[in-house]
């Protein structure tokens, strides 16, 4: 459940912050008339994400067992690819996310209502589709027949909405760079488990071989129905009897990805922000110079 809570929190907070930044900028610049198109874009994006998730869940039930496993395994791998790209992108972008969104919103305001709707839709829609896919894959990987995985996702999303509201009201200050670094690292660990489960699905679909080649079997030591077995399953998607291929893929993904993600990166702003800062400083210097 914790792993799914983390997904809901991490992905939901990213979308919440985007919406809060857009809304706060419009309010502070006196453009409350543009709030309705923004909320329209957000609503359409949320509806699309829910429809996409429902399509994945109910559409897959009409397939044969092998087709379900093939679809589930393929989408799990796709979800891991998308979430890996997302955590690296957000870690790099978090420091200047506000400035980037303000720039997009200024351009949309100049173009009209349709551009505002599109800006909000694209900003939230991408997060929504990625979240729906990864949540579906993660819940499918960790589900034991209970509603705990889905409940974890919902609680994470509700927490994200609350934190986003507190952020907007000024009651909460978040170091975005640190937050997305730590949660992104934990999400990489969760993604590794989803990837291993996706590989297992492909093996059960007979798309990949080696289903009978077990790397180890600790079912007697860590029973899947025990509290600690359930905990490991919920947090890490742990499987007590993985195949050799599962363990190999898990290690080949987790070790280099986590090492690269946690490696130090430049702490300065982006090149675009640096150029803008230099331009502003030059303009201020020119305005202050009596000879100009």
C-alpha positions as CSV (number, residue, x, y, z in Angstrom):
1,X,0.0,0.0,0.0
2,X,2.9,2.4,0.8
3,X,4.3,2.1,-2.7
4,X,0.9,3.0,-4.2
5,X,0.5,5.8,-1.7
6,X,3.9,7.2,-2.9
7,X,2.8,7.0,-6.5
8,X,-0.4,8.9,-5.8
9,X,1.4,11.5,-3.6
10,X,4.3,12.0,-6.0
11,X,2.3,12.2,-9.2
12,X,-0.6,14.0,-7.7
13,X,1.5,16.7,-6.0
14,X,3.3,17.4,-9.3
15,X,0.0,18.1,-11.0
16,X,-1.3,20.0,-8.0
17,X,1.7,22.3,-8.0
18,X,1.3,23.0,-11.7
19,X,-2.3,24.0,-11.2
20,X,-1.5,26.1,-8.1
21,X,1.3,28.0,-10.0
22,X,-1.0,28.7,-12.9
23,X,-3.9,29.9,-10.7
24,X,-1.7,32.0,-8.4
25,X,-0.1,33.7,-11.3
26,X,-3.4,34.7,-12.9
27,X,-4.8,36.0,-9.5
28,X,-1.7,38.0,-8.8
29,X,-1.7,39.6,-12.3
30,X,-5.3,40.5,-12.1
31,X,-6.5,38.0,-14.8
32,X,-9.2,36.2,-12.9
33,X,-11.2,36.2,-16.1
34,X,-8.8,33.5,-17.4
35,X,-9.4,31.2,-14.4
36,X,-12.4,29.5,-16.1
37,X,-10.5,28.3,-19.2
38,X,-7.7,27.0,-16.9
39,X,-10.2,25.0,-14.8
40,X,-11.8,23.8,-18.0
41,X,-8.5,22.4,-19.3
42,X,-7.8,20.8,-15.9
43,X,-11.2,19.2,-15.9
44,X,-10.8,17.8,-19.4
45,X,-7.3,16.4,-18.5
46,X,-8.6,14.7,-15.3
47,X,-11.6,13.2,-17.2
48,X,-9.2,11.9,-19.9
49,X,-7.0,10.3,-17.4
50,X,-9.9,8.6,-15.6
51,X,-11.3,7.4,-18.9
52,X,-7.9,6.0,-19.9
53,X,-7.5,4.2,-16.6
54,X,-11.0,2.8,-16.8
55,X,-10.3,1.7,-20.4
56,X,-7.2,-0.2,-19.2
57,X,-9.0,-1.9,-16.4
58,X,-12.2,-2.9,-18.1
59,X,-10.9,-3.4,-21.6
60,X,-8.3,-5.9,-20.5
61,X,-10.9,-8.1,-18.8
62,X,-12.4,-9.0,-22.2
63,X,-9.1,-10.6,-23.3
64,X,-7.8,-14.2,-23.0
65,X,-5.4,-14.9,-20.2
66,X,-2.4,-14.9,-22.5
67,X,-3.5,-11.6,-24.1
68,X,-4.1,-10.1,-20.7
69,X,-0.6,-11.0,-19.5
70,X,0.9,-9.8,-22.7
71,X,-0.9,-6.5,-22.5
72,X,-0.2,-6.1,-18.8
73,X,3.5,-6.9,-19.2
74,X,3.9,-4.5,-22.1
75,X,2.1,-1.6,-20.4
76,X,4.0,-2.2,-17.2
77,X,7.3,-1.8,-19.1
78,X,5.9,1.3,-20.9
79,X,4.8,2.7,-17.5
80,X,8.3,2.2,-16.1
81,X,9.9,3.9,-19.1
82,X,7.6,6.9,-18.8
83,X,7.9,7.3,-15.0
84,X,11.7,7.0,-15.3
85,X,11.8,9.8,-17.8
86,X,9.4,11.8,-15.7
87,X,11.5,11.6,-12.5
88,X,14.7,12.6,-14.3
89,X,12.9,15.5,-16.1
90,X,11.2,16.8,-12.9
91,X,14.5,16.6,-10.9
92,X,16.1,18.8,-13.6
93,X,13.1,21.1,-14.0
94,X,11.9,21.6,-10.4
95,X,14.3,24.5,-9.8
96,X,12.8,26.7,-12.5
97,X,9.3,25.1,-12.9
98,X,7.5,28.3,-11.8
99,X,9.3,30.5,-14.4
100,X,8.7,28.0,-17.2
101,X,5.0,27.8,-16.4
102,X,4.7,31.6,-16.2
103,X,6.3,31.9,-19.6
104,X,3.9,29.5,-21.2
105,X,0.9,31.2,-19.5
106,X,1.9,34.6,-20.7
107,X,2.1,33.3,-24.3
108,X,-1.3,31.6,-23.9
109,X,-2.9,34.8,-22.5
110,X,-1.8,36.6,-25.6
111,X,-3.4,34.0,-27.8
112,X,-6.8,33.7,-26.2
113,X,-9.2,31.3,-24.4
114,X,-8.4,28.3,-26.5
115,X,-4.7,28.6,-25.8
116,X,-5.4,28.8,-22.1
117,X,-7.5,25.7,-22.1
118,X,-4.8,23.9,-24.1
119,X,-2.0,25.1,-21.7
120,X,-3.8,23.7,-18.7
121,X,-4.8,20.5,-20.5
122,X,-1.3,19.8,-21.7
123,X,0.3,20.7,-18.3
124,X,-2.0,18.4,-16.4
125,X,-3.0,15.9,-19.0
126,X,0.5,14.5,-19.5
127,X,0.8,13.9,-15.7
128,X,-2.7,12.4,-15.6
129,X,-2.0,9.9,-18.4
130,X,1.4,8.9,-16.9
131,X,-0.2,8.5,-13.5
132,X,-3.1,6.4,-14.8
133,X,-0.8,4.0,-16.6
134,X,1.7,3.7,-13.8
135,X,-1.0,3.3,-11.1
136,X,-2.8,0.7,-13.2
137,X,0.4,-1.2,-13.6
138,X,1.4,-0.9,-10.0
139,X,-2.0,-1.9,-8.6
140,X,-2.0,-4.8,-11.0
141,X,1.4,-5.9,-9.8
142,X,0.7,-5.5,-6.1
143,X,-2.9,-6.5,-5.9
144,X,-3.7,-9.4,-3.7
145,X,-7.5,-9.3,-4.2
146,X,-8.0,-6.5,-1.6
147,X,-8.6,-2.9,-2.2
148,X,-5.5,-1.8,-0.3
149,X,-3.4,-0.8,-3.4
150,X,-6.2,1.3,-4.8
151,X,-6.9,2.9,-1.4
152,X,-3.2,3.8,-1.1
153,X,-3.3,5.6,-4.5
154,X,-6.5,7.5,-3.5
155,X,-5.0,8.5,-0.2
156,X,-1.8,9.7,-1.9
157,X,-3.8,11.8,-4.4
158,X,-5.9,13.3,-1.6
159,X,-2.8,14.1,0.4
160,X,-1.3,15.7,-2.8
161,X,-4.4,17.9,-3.2
162,X,-4.2,19.0,0.4
163,X,-0.5,19.9,0.1
164,X,-1.1,21.7,-3.1
165,X,-3.9,23.8,-1.5
166,X,-1.6,24.6,1.5
167,X,1.1,25.5,-1.0
168,X,-1.3,27.9,-2.8
169,X,-2.4,29.5,0.5
170,X,1.2,30.1,1.5
171,X,0.9,27.9,4.6
172,X,3.5,25.5,3.3
173,X,6.9,26.0,1.8
174,X,8.3,23.1,-0.2
175,X,11.8,22.7,-1.4
176,X,10.8,21.2,-4.8
177,X,14.2,20.1,-5.8
178,X,14.7,18.1,-2.6
179,X,11.2,16.8,-2.5
180,X,11.3,15.4,-6.1
181,X,14.8,14.0,-5.6
182,X,13.8,11.9,-2.6
183,X,10.4,10.8,-3.8
184,X,11.8,10.2,-7.2
185,X,14.5,7.9,-5.8
186,X,11.8,5.9,-3.9
187,X,9.7,5.8,-7.0
188,X,12.6,4.3,-9.0
189,X,12.6,1.5,-6.4
190,X,8.9,1.0,-6.9
191,X,9.3,1.1,-10.7
192,X,11.9,-1.7,-10.5
193,X,9.3,-3.9,-8.9
194,X,6.7,-3.0,-11.5
195,X,9.3,-3.8,-14.2
196,X,10.1,-7.2,-12.7
197,X,6.4,-8.0,-12.5
198,X,5.9,-6.9,-16.1
199,X,8.6,-9.3,-17.2
200,X,6.8,-12.1,-15.3
201,X,3.6,-11.2,-17.1
202,X,5.4,-11.6,-20.5
203,X,6.8,-14.9,-19.3
204,X,3.3,-16.1,-18.4
205,X,2.1,-15.0,-21.8
206,X,4.8,-17.2,-23.3
207,X,6.3,-14.2,-25.0
208,X,9.5,-14.6,-22.9
209,X,11.0,-17.9,-21.8
210,X,12.4,-19.0,-18.4
211,X,9.2,-19.1,-16.4
212,X,10.3,-22.3,-14.7
213,X,13.8,-21.0,-13.9
214,X,13.5,-19.7,-10.4
215,X,16.3,-17.5,-9.0
216,X,15.2,-18.5,-5.4
217,X,12.1,-19.4,-3.5
218,X,11.7,-18.0,0.1
219,X,8.0,-18.6,0.2
220,X,8.4,-20.7,3.4
221,X,10.4,-18.0,5.1
222,X,8.4,-15.0,3.7
223,X,4.9,-16.3,3.2
224,X,3.0,-14.0,0.8
225,X,0.0,-13.9,3.1
226,X,2.0,-12.9,6.2
227,X,2.0,-9.3,7.4
228,X,5.6,-8.8,6.5
229,X,5.2,-10.6,3.1
230,X,2.2,-8.3,2.4
231,X,4.3,-5.3,3.5
232,X,7.2,-6.2,1.2
233,X,4.8,-6.8,-1.6
234,X,3.0,-3.5,-1.1
235,X,6.2,-1.4,-0.8
236,X,8.6,-3.1,-3.2
237,X,6.4,-5.5,-5.2
238,X,8.5,-8.2,-3.7
239,X,7.9,-11.7,-5.0
240,X,9.2,-14.7,-2.9
241,X,9.8,-16.9,-6.0
242,X,11.0,-14.7,-8.9
243,X,12.5,-16.1,-12.0
244,X,16.2,-15.6,-13.0
245,X,15.1,-13.2,-15.7
246,X,13.0,-11.1,-13.3
247,X,15.9,-10.7,-10.9
248,X,18.4,-9.9,-13.7
249,X,16.1,-7.2,-15.2
250,X,15.3,-5.8,-11.7
251,X,19.0,-5.4,-10.9
252,X,20.0,-4.1,-14.4
253,X,17.4,-1.4,-14.1
254,X,17.6,-0.4,-10.4
255,X,21.3,-0.2,-9.8
256,X,22.4,2.1,-12.7
257,X,19.2,4.1,-12.7
258,X,19.2,4.9,-9.0
259,X,23.0,5.7,-9.1
260,X,22.5,8.0,-12.1
261,X,19.4,9.6,-10.5
262,X,21.1,10.3,-7.1
263,X,24.4,11.6,-8.8
264,X,25.0,15.3,-8.1
265,X,23.8,17.7,-10.7
266,X,24.5,21.4,-11.3
267,X,22.8,23.5,-8.7
268,X,22.5,26.6,-10.9
269,X,19.4,27.6,-13.0
270,X,19.0,26.6,-16.6
271,X,20.7,28.4,-19.4
272,X,17.5,30.1,-20.4
273,X,17.0,31.5,-16.9
274,X,20.6,32.6,-16.8
275,X,20.2,34.5,-20.0
276,X,17.0,36.1,-18.8
277,X,18.7,37.1,-15.6
278,X,21.6,38.7,-17.4
279,X,19.2,40.6,-19.7
280,X,17.2,41.9,-16.7
281,X,20.4,43.0,-14.9
282,X,21.6,44.8,-18.0
283,X,18.3,46.6,-18.4
284,X,18.3,47.7,-14.8
285,X,21.8,48.9,-15.1
286,X,20.9,50.9,-18.1
287,X,17.9,52.5,-16.4
288,X,20.0,53.5,-13.4
289,X,22.7,55.1,-15.5
290,X,22.0,58.9,-15.9
291,X,24.0,59.0,-19.1
292,X,21.6,56.7,-20.8
